[in-house]
Amino acid sequence: MKYGEHLKANIAPEYGPDVYLQYETLDQTISQLAKVKPSSAIENNRVVSMTAPPQTNAQGLDTSHVDVTEEHFLRLLESEMIKVETFTLEKVTELRNKISETELKINDAKRFQPAQVLVAADEIANDFLRLEMYVNINFMGFHKILKKHDKNLPNLACKAFYVNRLHAQAWVRGDYSDIVVRLSNIYATCREDHVAQEADQATQSFSRSTSKYWVKTEDVSRVKYAVLRHLPVFLQKTSTGESDSQFTNSVYVDNDQLELYHGRLEKLPGAIALRLRWYGPGDPDVVFVERKTHNDSWTGEVSVKERFMIKESEVHQVLTNTYPIAQKKKEMLAKGKSQKEADEWETLVREITQVCVSKQLVPTMRTQCMRTAFQIPFDATVRVSLDTNLCMISERGYDLQDMKVWHRDPEWVLEKNEIHRFPHAVLEIKLELKGDTMVPPKWVTDLQNSGLLYECHKYSKYVHGCAVLLPEDVQAVPYWVDDVSLRQSIIDSEGQRILADESVGVGAGANEVYSHLLPFGSTVNDRSLIAVGRTAADRASASGLVGERAPLLHDNQNGAKFYDDEDDFLGDEEEEDGVCSSWCFPFCSSHNETLLAPTGVQKIEPKVFFANERTFLHWLHHAVVLSTIAAGVLAFSDESGSTWGEWYALCLLPISLAFCIYALNTFLWRSERIKNRIPTRWDDVFGPMVLGWCLCVVLAVNFLTKLVEIAKQDAPGIL
C-alpha cells in the first residue's frame, strides 16, 4: 500500500481529512517539477539581476513561463507544517482543559462520582492517543514526501534541512507528559490508593520476579495509559513533579577483563553487577551504590538487589576501600537504628568495598534514560518502570585520577563509538507476591497479552552497552544483538564487528536453535513489520487474539480500550471441554496455535525436559514389552497350529509399533512447546485413550476367544 492510501485509511473520523497532511497534493507538485527538471543553483554566484530572466533548466530549456516552481512546493510544505502544528497544539490545550474540569469535579465532594470521573479520564486518554496517532502519521508523511522530493529532484535536495526543522517544531519536540501525571492522579483518587509505610533507604533488599520487554516508540503512550489506570506514576523525592519521567544515570564498574560482564552474560550462580546510580539532571548529590546478585530460581534461591546511599564526595572512598564504615555505623546507631539493621548495612558495605579493590573495578559503562516508574509509594507488590531515550555511554578513555573522577564530564563531546542509542523503550514488570497461591493481577497479564510488549528474556542494559561499545574486550555477546531492529543502531555506534553476516542472519549460539528469542527476527527472517508481542497463556491468546485483535487495543486503533478491575486477580480458569493436541491426533488439535508465552508467566525448569524424556522412554518400554509378547505368541502358535494365536499376535504387533510412533511424535511435539514456551496444553488427552482402548479390545477378543475354545473342549464331556 502506498503511503497516500495508508494516510487516507487512518484518518480519524473525529478530525476529518482537512487537518491532515495533503500528501497527494505535494506528490503531484513533485511530479510536475520532475517534468520541468529545474537546475541547481550556482553557489558561487552571490549577486543577481532583477531584470535578467531565470536560468535555464537542466536540459537547457527556458523555464520563465513555468507555473510550478520549487518555491511553490516549499511554500506548500511550510503551510502544511504550520497547519499540523496549530491543530496539535489546539488539541493539547483542549485536553488540558478537560483534565482541569475533571480535577474540579474531584475536588468538589458533592459532584465527585468515581464512575463518571473514570469515564471522563478514559475519554481523555483515548483523545490523547488519537492525537498522538495523528502526529505520528503526519510526521511520517513529511519524512516520506521529503525523501520522494530528493529522489526525484536531486539537484534541489532539501530533506536534511526540513527534517531538522521538523524535529525542532513544538508539535514534535513538545513534552506533554504532564497529561500523564495528571491523569495518573485522577485514577489514583478514584482507586483510593493508600500509601504504604516508607521503608528505610539505608539498606534495602528486594527479592522480586522481573520480566523485561521492548516497546516500540509509537506504543509508549498506549502502554503508559494501560499501566497508570492501575498504578500511579511514582515520582522520586528529588523530582519536580512537572513530568512523568525522571533523568536516571547508572555507572557500572568492572575490570579490564570485564569479569562482571561475562558473569552476568553467562548467568553464573552468584554473578554480581555493581553500579552507582543517581537521579535528576546535573551533577549528582546523593548516589545509590547498588549490587545485583544473580541466582537461578529453580535452585530454590532468588536474585537479590541490595543498595545503600552515600554522598557524591564519598564515592571515591567506596571505590578505594577507604570508606569509614565503623564511624558511619556508630552514627546509624546514634540515630536510633537497630543493631540488626546496622550489622546488615556494615556487611553489605564491607563486601562491596572489598570486591571493588580485590577485583580492581573501575567505571566501565554508563546507562542513561528517562525513567517513568509506576508504583503505589513504598509498596513493591507490583512495580512497572518504563525507560525511554535510552542510551549507553562508555566510561573508558579518560583519567580517573585515583577514582576521584568516576564519570564523564557532561561537557565532553562523545564520539560515535562512545555512545549507543537504543531504538526501543524498555519496560520492566517487577512483582513481589507473597505466598505460593498468589498470582499476578489480571491487568498485568492483560498487558502482557496485548501485543504491545516484545519480551527480551534476561535483557540487560549494561551487557548490551558493553557488547556494542567495547567489542574488542568482550569474549561473547548476548543473543539479542542479532535482532534486525537493533542492527542499524549498532552500526551507527561502530559496533558492527559483533554482528553476524547479513546473509546468515544470526551468529553461532542460542539463536541458531531458538529462533523465537529475537523479538523482531533476524536479517534473514525479518519480522519487524509484522511482529506481535509474545502472549501469555490465557483464553484470548489461545484463540489467537493478539496484535491488532488484542482486547487492549481499540478496533480503529485511534484509542485504547482498558480493562476494568472487576476481577483483580486471575484464578484457576475452567478448562474447555475437548481441548487436546498431538501430532498423531490432528482432529482434536483446534487449540494448537503457535503462540509464545512470556517467560515471566510460562515458567520452565530443567526437570521438565528430563520429564519429557522419561515419559518417552516409558512409552518405548511398554512398546517393547508388547512386541516381545506378540513375537512369543506368534512363535508358539506356529508350533501348535493355533489360528487364533496367530491373529492375536498379528494384532499386538501393529499396536506396539503404534506405541513407538506415538511416543516419538509426542516427544518431539512436546519438546517444541517446552522450548518455545507455547501456552497450550502439553499433555495429550485422547492419544493414550485411543491406544489404551485398542489394546483393551485386543485383550478382550483374546479372552473371549479362549473362553470359546475352552467351552468347545469341555462340551463333549458335559454331554
Secondary structure, DSSP 4 states (H G I P E B T S, - for coil): --HHHHHHHT--TTT-GGGS--HHHHHHHHHHHHHH-PPPP-TT-----SSSPPPP-TTS---TT-S--HHHHHHHHHHHHHHHHHHHHHHHHHHHHHHHHHHHHHH-TTT--HHHHHHHHHHHHHHHHHHHHHHHHHHHHHHHHHHHHHHH-GGG--HHHHHHHHHHSHHHH---HHHHHHHHHHHHHHHT--PPPPPPSSSEEEE-EEEEEEE-GGGHHHHHHHHHTTS-EE--TT--SSSS-EEEEEEEEE-TT-HHHHHHHHT-TT-EEEEEEEESSSS-SEEEEEEEE---GGGT---EEEEEEEEGGGHHHHHTT---HHHHHHHHHHTT--HHHHHHHHHHHHHHHHHHHHTT-EEEEEEEEEEEEE--TT--SEEEEEEEEEEEEE--SS--TTTT--S--TTSPPPGGGEEE-SSEEEEEEE---SSS---BHHHHHHHTTS--EE-TT--HHHHHHHHH-TTT-S---GGGG-TTTHHHHHHTT-GGGSPPTTT-S-SSHHHH-GGGSTTB-SSSB-TTT------SSHHHHTT--GGGSTTB-TTSSSB----SSS-B---PPPPTT----SS-GGG-TT-------TTTS---HHHHHHHHHHHHHHHHHHHHHHHHHHHHHHHHHHHT-HHHHHHHHHHHHHHHHHHHHHHHHHHHHHHHHHHT-SS--S-SHHHHHHHHHHHHHHHHHHHHHHHHHHHHHHHHH-
